[in-house]
Amino acid sequence: MDSDNKFTELNPSDSNPERLTMGREIRKKHVINKVNSINFQDGTVLVNFKHFKYDHTVSHRAKPQPCLGDELTCLWIETDKIGQQLSSYKFQEVVIPNGKKIILVKSNEINIDEESIRLVLPEKCWEFSPRKMRRHSCQGIKVQLIQNSASFYGILIDFSTASFRVEITANPPQTFQWIDPDIPIDLIFSNENGILYSGECRILKQTGGNKTRSYVLEPARYQIQRFKPKEFRSIRQKLVPSPSIIFKHPFTEKMANLKVVDLSGSGFSVEEDRSNAVLLPGMIIPELELNFASNFNVKCKAQALYRQIMGEEENSDWVKCGIAILDMSIKDHGRLSALLHQAKDDHYHFCNRVDMDALWNFFFDSGFIYPKKYVFLEANKEKIKAVYKKLYTQNQKIARHFIYQDKERILGHLAMIRFYENTWLIHHHAADRSVSLKAGIAVLDQIGRFINDSHHLCSIRMNYAFCYFRPENRFPSRVFGGVFKNVGDPKGCSLDTFAYFHCRKTSNDESELDRSWDLMEAQSQDLFELQNFYEFSSGGIMLDAMELKEDDAIDELSMKYRQVGLKRERHVFSLKKGGKLKAVAIINISDVGLNLADLTSNMKIIIVDSSELTKEILYSALSQLSKKFEQDEIPVLVYPVSYVEKNSIPYEKLYNLWTLNMQYTDHYFKYLDELIKGQHS
């Protein structure tokens, strides 16, 4: 079939005069060229026959042979049906697809047998435009029809965006009497790769038959809601030039190329001709390519969500179709996000290749690296430089950074790293306030856009986001503390406070635990008891984000760290006396400086039962656990703070651990939006 008509499959009703607009005359030489084009692409034409006695029309597909002159020969696709009908039906016309139109060829000089049809082409033929939507022939699509717990199976014959034609088989004891044509049915389309469409439909008409029956069905809805509705949706942008989408249609196996109207990191809309539409709301597109230029494209799995007729009149000739991105590789999503961030504001940079000297200068100039922090960094500066070179100059699957930059000067910075299987750490928020008050807010806006666009994508693995901040630091307390108060639900956003101090690594056994105490790998029952304690003391989502459950594992994430030359380990231990759980120790081991505040390589101690757990016992346990670390000074975070205060354990500072459930992003964006407006007023 010609390249302009890759999706157009003819239907017998397409050539019905009542469904055609006024045609135009077309000369024989153009018909010959079109026939040869169809032959070259192994396409087909449609041959219509009308019953001698009754007003009944049948159609048969045929393959046109090369046409060199006046005679057109076409070979039947289904030869077994032709012989039975030649005695009762007369030739009416040949229907040739021509882009969005059809050419009708009538002839008085014909020769028909069971193998082929041959006719003399007239000097003039007629080209028409069908008034209604074309129906597209389908290949290999299985159908499941369900009504009142009765399930029937069959195949999809053809479809338009307004209706489907399916052929259903009844296997005893099934009977078609089980299907009530007056109530809706549920329909599922699938192939060997899975479900492609499901939805509620109405029965428009059906054919008779005891074993097989044909149904024409109409979707009950032309819009679906794939994800939880959000007040703050991803920002749609119009790009110049606009990209196109290219995909193999899952029902027809033919290629489509449609123009994008607007685009975000979570979805886009496209325009298509109404009479030849192929995007059915609810349909899954297993692989779709967003093409910006010949050397720049990204691929995704997508789903059509809605179709909207554009213009006030019902006979508007194009429709707008919304498409959601269901999943996309983290690499491709990063490329798409970088483009969209730059299109919104040319100061926004997403995961760009960073001049490392400029970045380090910014960290010092902005005060993010202050003298006390540098004491720790200086001893490991070469290792830290190597880690940051990997994170900022190579494409990573575990990290994201957001930069606000004016020409070559960095003014604002924020980063994220995937630290648990489904949880990302937000860290390294810094801004040069001496130059711009906007930069700190701008990178928060960037990270918000990224979270909003991507948290539902499986490849991103973002069910939670978390960060640490000191209560006395005004800006993060205002932002993250404000979000916590705005959510007002610890299952949506929680805030837990830890006491922070360092312990020295020991290499001898002088701090052995008393024999009545046991320090061992945590068991499922220990984690269950930990959950009960935390639910009682906080009721938040910290443990969910840290994935401290029996079935949680980090082997996959640790492997991804190793693939990019970085370290990531986690160990969980229980401290018990007489079999009773007293505390749980979570050991995180990563490359030095992965987090410049030393919060990704530490010991986190959660005190479950403080009775009999003295300061000396805690220190002995920390001494044993410290042997797993390479560095001599190991950060320790203890929860709850009341334990260290009650036992007079000196600590250096307090850290709030802020955790956000991605189902509550509207609260985050609502508060941030108000904060940004306040900054501008």
C-alpha positions in Angstrom: 0.0 0.0 0.0 1.3 3.5 -0.7 3.3 5.4 1.9 0.6 8.0 2.3 -1.9 5.4 3.3 0.0 3.0 5.6 -3.0 2.7 7.9 -5.9 2.8 5.5 -7.6 -0.5 5.1 -10.7 -0.5 2.9 -14.0 -1.6 4.2 -17.0 -2.5 1.9 -19.0 0.4 3.3 -16.3 2.9 2.3 -17.4 2.7 -1.4 -21.1 3.2 -0.5 -22.2 6.3 -2.4 -24.1 7.5 0.7 -20.8 7.7 2.6 -18.8 9.5 -0.1 -18.3 13.2 -0.6 -18.5 14.6 -4.1 -15.6 13.1 -6.1 -13.2 14.4 -8.7 -12.2 13.0 -12.1 -8.8 11.2 -12.2 -7.1 10.1 -15.4 -6.1 6.6 -16.3 -2.3 7.2 -16.1 -2.6 8.2 -12.5 -4.6 5.1 -11.7 -1.9 2.9 -13.4 0.8 4.6 -11.3 -1.2 4.0 -8.1 -1.8 0.4 -8.9 1.9 -0.2 -9.5 2.7 1.6 -6.2 0.4 -0.8 -4.4 1.9 -3.8 -6.1 5.4 -2.6 -5.2 4.4 -2.5 -1.5 2.5 -5.8 -1.6 -0.8 -4.0 -0.9 -4.3 -5.0 -1.8 -7.4 -3.5 -3.5 -11.0 -4.3 -2.8 -13.4 -5.7 -5.4 -17.1 -5.1 -4.8 -19.9 -7.4 -6.1 -23.7 -6.9 -5.9 -26.3 -9.7 -5.8 -28.3 -10.1 -9.0 -31.6 -10.2 -7.1 -31.2 -8.8 -3.7 -29.7 -5.5 -2.5 -26.7 -7.1 -1.0 -23.0 -6.3 -1.5 -19.9 -8.5 -0.8 -16.3 -7.5 -1.1 -13.1 -9.5 -1.8 -9.5 -8.5 -1.4 -7.2 -8.9 -4.3 -3.5 -8.3 -5.1 -3.0 -6.1 -8.2 -0.4 -7.2 -10.7 2.0 -4.9 -12.5 -0.1 -2.7 -14.9 1.7 -1.6 -18.1 -1.2 -0.4 -20.3 -5.0 -0.7 -20.5 -5.5 -4.0 -18.7 -5.6 -4.5 -14.9 -5.2 -8.0 -13.4 -5.8 -8.8 -9.7 -5.3 -12.1 -8.0 -7.8 -13.2 -5.3 -6.6 -13.4 -1.7 -9.2 -16.0 -0.7 -9.9 -18.1 -3.8 -12.1 -20.7 -2.1 -15.0 -18.1 -1.6 -15.0 -16.7 -5.2 -16.3 -19.7 -7.0 -19.4 -20.0 -4.8 -20.5 -16.4 -5.5 -19.8 -15.9 -9.2 -23.2 -17.4 -10.2 -25.1 -15.1 -7.8 -23.2 -11.8 -7.9 -22.2 -9.3 -10.5 -19.1 -7.2 -10.6 -19.6 -3.6 -9.4 -16.3 -1.8 -9.0 -12.6 -2.0 -7.9 -11.8 0.2 -4.9 -8.2 1.5 -4.8 -6.8 3.2 -1.7 -5.2 6.6 -2.4 -4.0 8.3 0.7 -7.0 9.5 2.6 -9.2 9.0 -0.4 -10.3 6.1 -2.6 -10.4 5.6 -6.4 -13.4 3.8 -7.8 -12.8 1.9 -11.1 -15.8 0.7 -13.1 -15.5 -1.3 -16.3 -17.8 -3.1 -18.8 -15.0 -5.3 -20.1 -14.1 -7.8 -17.4 -13.1 -11.5 -17.1 -13.5 -13.2 -13.8 -12.6 -16.8 -12.7 -11.7 -18.5 -9.4 -8.1 -17.2 -9.6 -8.3 -13.7 -10.8 -10.2 -10.7 -12.2 -9.1 -8.9 -15.4 -10.6 -5.7 -16.6 -9.9 -3.0 -19.2 -9.3 0.4 -17.5 -11.5 3.2 -18.6 -10.0 6.5 -19.6 -11.4 8.3 -16.6 -12.1 7.1 -13.0 -13.4 8.9 -9.9 -11.7 9.8 -6.6 -13.7 10.2 -3.4 -13.3 11.0 0.2 -15.2 8.8 2.7 -17.4 10.9 5.0 -16.9 8.8 8.1 -13.9 7.3 9.9 -12.0 4.5 8.1 -11.9 1.1 9.7 -8.5 -0.6 9.8 -8.0 -4.3 9.3 -6.2 -6.0 12.2 -3.8 -8.9 12.5 -3.3 -11.4 15.3 -5.3 -9.6 18.0 -7.0 -11.9 20.5 -10.3 -10.8 22.0 -11.8 -11.6 25.4 -15.5 -10.5 25.9 -16.8 -10.6 29.4 -20.4 -10.0 30.6 -21.8 -11.1 34.0 -18.9 -13.4 34.6 -19.3 -15.2 31.3 -16.1 -15.1 29.2 -16.0 -15.5 25.4 -12.9 -15.5 23.2 -12.3 -14.5 19.6 -10.4 -12.2 17.3 -10.4 -8.5 16.3 -11.4 -8.1 12.6 -11.1 -4.4 12.2 -11.5 -1.2 14.2 -11.9 2.6 14.0 -11.6 5.0 17.0 -15.4 4.9 17.3 -16.1 1.1 17.0 -14.7 -2.4 16.7 -15.8 -5.5 14.8 -14.9 -8.7 16.6 -15.6 -12.4 15.8 -16.5 -14.4 18.9 -16.7 -18.2 19.3 -19.1 -20.0 21.7 -17.7 -23.2 23.2 -20.2 -25.5 24.8 -21.8 -25.2 27.3 -21.5 -21.6 26.3 -24.3 -20.1 24.2 -24.7 -16.6 22.7 -27.9 -16.4 24.7 -25.6 -15.6 27.7 -24.8 -12.2 26.1 -27.4 -9.6 26.7 -27.1 -6.9 23.9 -28.8 -4.3 26.0 -26.2 -4.1 28.8 -22.5 -3.2 28.6 -19.7 -5.7 28.2 -16.0 -5.6 29.1 -13.6 -6.1 26.3 -9.9 -7.1 26.4 -7.5 -7.0 23.4 -4.2 -8.8 23.6 -1.4 -10.4 21.7 1.6 -12.6 22.7 3.2 -9.7 24.5 0.3 -8.9 26.8 -2.9 -6.7 27.1 -3.2 -3.9 24.5 -6.6 -2.6 25.4 -9.4 -3.1 28.0 -12.6 -1.2 28.4 -16.3 -1.2 28.8 -18.3 -1.3 25.5 -21.8 -1.2 24.2 -23.1 -3.7 21.6 -24.3 -1.9 18.4 -25.1 -4.8 16.3 -24.4 -8.5 15.8 -24.7 -11.3 13.1 -26.5 -14.6 13.6 -24.7 -17.9 14.2 -24.6 -20.6 16.8 -20.8 -21.3 16.9 -19.4 -18.0 15.8 -20.9 -14.5 15.8 -19.7 -11.1 14.7 -20.2 -8.1 17.0 -19.8 -4.4 16.3 -19.0 -2.7 19.6 -18.7 1.0 20.7 -16.4 2.1 23.5 -18.4 3.5 26.5 -15.8 6.2 27.1 -13.4 8.2 25.0 -11.2 9.3 27.9 -9.4 7.3 30.6 -7.6 8.2 33.8 -4.4 6.2 33.9 -2.9 7.8 37.0 -4.2 9.4 40.2 -5.6 12.9 39.3 -3.2 15.7 40.2 -3.8 19.4 40.8 -0.3 20.2 39.7 0.2 18.5 36.4 3.4 18.4 34.3 3.9 21.5 32.3 3.2 21.0 28.6 5.5 22.9 26.2 5.2 23.7 22.5 8.6 23.1 20.9 9.8 24.6 17.6 10.3 22.6 15.6 7.8 20.2 16.9 8.8 16.5 17.2 6.9 13.6 15.7 5.9 10.2 17.1 6.7 7.1 15.2 5.3 3.7 16.2 4.1 0.3 14.9 0.4 0.2 15.5 -0.3 -2.7 17.9 -3.5 -3.7 16.1 -2.5 -3.4 12.5 1.3 -3.9 12.6 1.6 -0.9 10.3 3.8 2.2 10.9 2.3 5.6 12.0 3.9 9.0 12.0 2.1 11.8 13.8 3.0 15.4 14.7 3.3 16.4 18.4 1.2 19.4 19.5 2.7 19.8 23.0 5.0 17.8 25.3 6.0 17.2 28.9 8.2 14.7 30.7 5.1 12.6 31.5 3.2 12.7 28.2 2.2 14.6 25.1 -0.6 15.3 22.7 -0.6 14.7 18.9 -2.9 15.6 16.0 -4.3 13.2 13.5 -6.8 13.3 10.7 -10.3 12.5 12.0 -11.4 10.3 9.1 -8.2 8.2 9.3 -7.6 8.2 13.1 -5.7 5.3 14.7 -5.3 6.3 18.3 -7.9 4.6 20.4 -8.2 5.9 24.0 -7.0 3.2 26.4 -4.8 1.5 23.8 -1.3 0.5 24.9 1.6 1.3 22.5 4.4 -1.1 23.5 7.1 0.9 21.8 6.9 4.5 20.6 9.7 6.8 19.4 9.7 10.6 19.9 11.7 11.9 17.0 13.2 15.4 17.3 15.7 15.0 14.5 17.4 12.2 12.7 20.1 11.8 15.3 18.0 12.7 18.4 15.1 10.5 19.5 13.8 8.8 22.7 11.7 5.7 23.0 9.0 4.8 25.5 6.0 2.6 26.3 2.8 4.7 26.1 -0.9 4.7 26.3 -3.5 6.8 24.5 -5.7 8.6 27.1 -8.2 10.8 25.2 -9.3 12.1 21.8 -10.8 15.6 21.4 -12.4 16.9 18.2 -10.9 20.2 17.5 -13.1 23.1 16.4 -16.6 24.0 17.3 -18.2 22.0 14.4 -18.8 18.3 14.6 -17.3 17.8 11.1 -13.9 19.3 12.1 -11.2 17.4 10.1 -8.7 16.7 12.9 -8.6 15.4 16.4 -6.2 16.0 19.3 -5.1 12.9 21.2 -3.5 12.7 24.6 -0.8 10.1 25.3 0.8 9.2 28.6 4.3 7.9 28.9 4.0 4.6 30.9 7.8 3.9 31.0 11.0 5.1 29.5 14.6 4.1 30.1 16.3 6.4 32.7 18.8 7.4 30.1 16.2 8.5 27.5 14.1 10.2 30.2 17.2 12.2 31.2 17.7 13.3 27.6 14.1 14.4 27.3 14.1 16.2 30.7 17.3 18.1 29.8 15.7 19.3 26.6 12.5 20.4 28.3 14.2 22.1 31.2 16.3 24.2 28.7 13.2 25.0 26.6 11.5 26.4 29.7 14.5 28.5 30.9 17.9 28.6 29.3 19.5 29.0 32.8 18.2 25.6 33.7 20.6 22.7 33.3 19.6 19.1 33.9 22.4 16.5 34.2 24.7 18.5 32.0 28.4 17.8 31.7 29.8 20.1 34.4 33.1 22.0 34.5 34.3 20.4 37.8 36.5 23.3 38.7 33.5 25.7 38.3 31.4 23.3 40.5 34.0 23.2 43.3 34.5 26.9 43.2 30.7 27.3 43.5 30.5 25.0 46.6 33.2 27.1 48.3 32.0 30.5 47.2 28.4 29.8 48.2 29.5 28.7 51.7 28.1 25.2 51.1 31.6 23.9 52.0 32.4 25.8 55.2 35.7 25.4 57.2 34.5 22.6 59.6 33.2 20.6 56.7 36.4 21.1 54.7 38.4 19.5 57.6 36.7 16.2 56.7 36.9 16.7 53.0 40.6 17.7 52.9 41.8 14.3 54.2 39.9 12.6 51.3 39.9 15.2 48.6 41.4 13.1 45.9 38.9 10.3 46.4 36.0 12.8 46.6 37.2 14.4 43.3 37.2 11.0 41.6 33.6 10.2 42.9 32.3 13.6 41.7 33.9 13.2 38.3 31.9 10.0 37.8 28.7 11.5 39.0 28.9 14.8 37.0 30.7 13.9 33.8 29.4 10.5 33.0 25.8 9.3 32.2 24.6 7.6 35.4 21.6 5.6 36.2 21.6 6.4 39.9 22.1 10.2 40.1 20.6 13.4 38.9 21.8 17.0 39.3 20.1 20.3 38.6 22.0 23.5 38.0 21.0 27.1 37.6 23.7 28.8 35.6 24.3 32.2 34.0 26.7 31.9 31.2 29.6 29.9 32.6 28.9 30.8 36.3 27.0 28.3 38.5 24.5 30.1 40.8 22.4 27.3 42.2 22.7 23.5 42.6 20.7 20.6 43.8 21.2 16.9 43.4 19.5 13.5 43.8 20.8 10.0 44.2 18.9 6.8 44.2 19.9 5.5 47.7 17.4 2.7 48.2 15.6 0.6 45.7 12.6 2.9 45.4 13.8 5.9 47.2 15.9 8.9 46.1 18.0 11.2 48.4 17.8 15.0 47.8 21.0 16.6 48.8 23.6 19.3 48.1 21.2 22.2 47.9 23.3 25.4 47.5 22.9 28.9 46.0 25.1 31.9 45.7 22.8 34.4 47.3 25.3 37.2 46.8 24.5 37.1 43.1 21.0 35.9 42.8 18.1 35.2 45.2 16.3 33.3 42.5 18.8 30.5 42.1 17.9 28.5 45.2 14.2 28.5 44.4 15.0 27.8 40.7 16.7 24.5 41.4 13.9 23.5 43.7 11.5 24.2 40.8 13.7 22.0 38.6 13.7 19.1 40.9 10.0 19.5 41.4 9.4 19.3 37.6 11.6 16.2 37.5 9.8 14.5 40.3 6.4 15.3 38.9 7.3 14.1 35.4 9.0 10.9 36.4 8.0 9.4 39.7 5.3 7.1 38.1 7.9 5.6 35.7 9.0 2.1 36.6 12.5 2.7 35.4 13.0 5.7 37.7 12.0 3.7 40.8 10.8 6.7 42.9 8.1 5.8 45.4 9.7 8.1 48.0 12.1 11.0 48.2 14.0 12.0 51.4 16.5 14.5 52.6 18.3 15.6 55.8 18.5 19.1 57.1 19.4 20.8 60.4 16.5 22.3 62.3 18.4 25.6 62.7 19.0 26.1 59.0 16.2 28.5 58.0 15.8 27.8 54.3 15.4 24.0 54.3 13.3 24.2 57.5 11.0 26.7 55.7 10.8 24.6 52.5 10.8 21.0 53.8 9.4 21.7 57.2 6.7 23.8 55.5 5.8 20.9 53.2 5.5 18.6 56.2 3.1 20.9 57.9 1.2 21.5 54.7 0.6 17.7 54.1 -0.5 17.2 57.7 -0.4 13.4 57.4 2.7 11.4 58.5 1.8 8.7 55.9 2.2 11.4 53.2 5.2 13.2 54.7 7.1 12.5 57.9 9.8 14.3 59.9 12.0 12.3 62.2 14.9 13.8 64.2 18.2 12.1 64.8 21.2 13.0 67.1 24.4 13.0 65.1 27.9 12.3 66.4 31.1 10.4 65.4 32.7 7.3 66.8 36.2 6.1 66.2 36.9 2.8 64.5 38.5 0.2 66.8 40.6 -2.8 65.7 40.9 -4.7 69.0 38.5 -6.5 71.2 38.8 -4.2 74.2 35.2 -3.1 73.8 33.6 -6.5 73.6 29.9 -6.7 74.5 28.8 -8.3 77.8 27.9 -12.0 77.2 24.3 -11.3 78.0 24.0 -9.1 74.9 23.9 -10.3 71.3 24.7 -8.4 68.2 23.5 -10.3 65.1 22.0 -9.9 61.6 18.4 -8.8 62.0 15.7 -11.4 61.5 12.2 -10.8 60.0 10.7 -10.8 63.5 13.1 -8.1 64.6 12.1 -5.9 61.6 8.4 -6.6 62.4 9.0 -5.4 66.0 10.9 -2.3 64.7 7.9 -1.4 62.5 5.6 -1.7 65.5 7.9 0.6 67.6 8.2 3.2 64.8 4.5 3.2 64.1 3.9 3.9 67.8 6.6 6.6 68.2 6.3 8.4 64.9 3.6 6.9 62.6 5.6 8.1 59.6 7.1 6.6 56.5 10.8 6.6 57.2 11.1 2.8 57.4 9.0 2.3 54.3 11.4 4.6 52.4 14.4 2.8 53.9 12.8 -0.5 52.9 13.3 -2.2 56.2 11.0 -5.1 55.6 11.5 -8.9 55.3 11.2 -9.0 51.5 13.2 -5.8 50.8 16.6 -6.2 49.2 19.2 -3.9 47.7 21.2 -6.4 45.5 20.0 -4.8 42.3 20.9 -1.3 43.4 24.3 -2.3 44.7 25.0 -3.9 41.4 24.1 -0.6 39.6 26.5 1.3 41.8 29.3 -1.2 41.0 28.6 -0.9 37.3 29.5 2.8 37.4 32.5 2.2 39.7 30.9 3.3 43.0 30.2 1.5 46.3 26.9 0.9 48.0 26.3 -1.6 50.8 23.7 -2.0 53.5 23.7 -4.3 56.5 21.0 -4.5 59.3 21.8 -5.8 62.8 19.8 -6.4 65.9 21.1 -5.7 69.4 19.4 -8.0 71.9 19.5 -8.9 75.6 18.1 -12.3 76.6 16.4 -12.6 73.2 14.6 -9.2 73.6 15.2 -6.6 70.9 16.7 -3.4 72.2 17.9 -1.6 69.1 18.3 -2.0 65.3 21.5 -0.8 63.5 21.3 0.1 59.8 24.8 0.3 58.3 25.2 2.2 55.0 28.5 2.0 53.4 29.3 4.1 50.3 32.2 6.0 48.7 33.6 8.7 50.9 32.1 12.1 50.0 29.2 10.7 48.0 27.2 12.9 50.3 29.3 15.9 51.4 27.5 16.1 54.8 28.6 12.5 55.5 25.1 11.1 55.5 25.4 8.2 53.0 28.1 6.2 54.8 27.1 5.9 58.5 25.5 3.9 61.2 21.9 4.6 62.0 20.8 3.3 65.4 17.1 3.1 66.2 16.4 2.4 69.9 13.4 0.1 70.3 13.7 -0.5 74.0 16.0 1.7 76.1 15.7 -0.3 79.3 19.1 -1.7 80.3 20.7 -0.2 77.2 23.3 1.9 78.8 25.7 4.4 77.2 28.5 1.9 77.6 26.6 -1.0 75.9 25.8 1.3 73.0 29.4 2.3 72.7 30.5 -1.3 72.7 28.0 -2.2 70.0 29.2 0.8 67.9 32.8 -0.3 68.4 32.0 -3.7 66.9 30.0 -2.4 64.0 32.7 0.2 63.1 34.9 -2.6 61.9 32.9 -2.8 58.7 34.1 0.7 57.7 37.3 1.8 56.1 37.4 5.3 57.5 38.5 5.9 61.1 35.7 8.4 62.0 32.3 7.0 61.4 29.1 9.1 61.6 26.4 7.9 63.9 22.7 8.9 63.8 20.6 7.9 66.8 16.8 7.8 67.0 15.0 8.9 69.1 16.9 11.9 70.4 15.3 11.4 73.8 17.5 8.4 74.3 20.8 10.2 73.9 19.6 13.1 76.1 18.4 10.7 78.9 21.7 8.9 78.8 23.9 12.0 78.6 25.5 10.9 75.3 27.2 13.9 73.8 26.2 14.7 70.2 27.4 17.3 67.7 24.1 18.3 66.1 20.6 17.3 65.2 19.3 16.2 61.8 15.7 16.1 60.6 15.0 13.3 58.2 12.2 14.5 55.8 10.4 11.8 53.8 7.8 12.3 51.1 5.4 9.7 49.7 5.1 10.4 45.9 1.4 10.0 46.1 1.3 13.3 47.9 3.2 15.5 45.4 0.4 17.9 45.0 1.0 19.1 48.6 4.7 19.6 47.8 4.0 21.7 44.7 1.2 23.7 46.3 3.5 24.8 49.1 6.4 25.4 46.8 4.2 27.4 44.4 3.1 29.6 47.3 6.7 30.0 48.4 7.9 31.0 45.0 5.0 33.6 44.7 6.0 35.0 48.0 9.6 35.4 46.9 8.5 37.4 43.8 6.0 39.6 45.7 
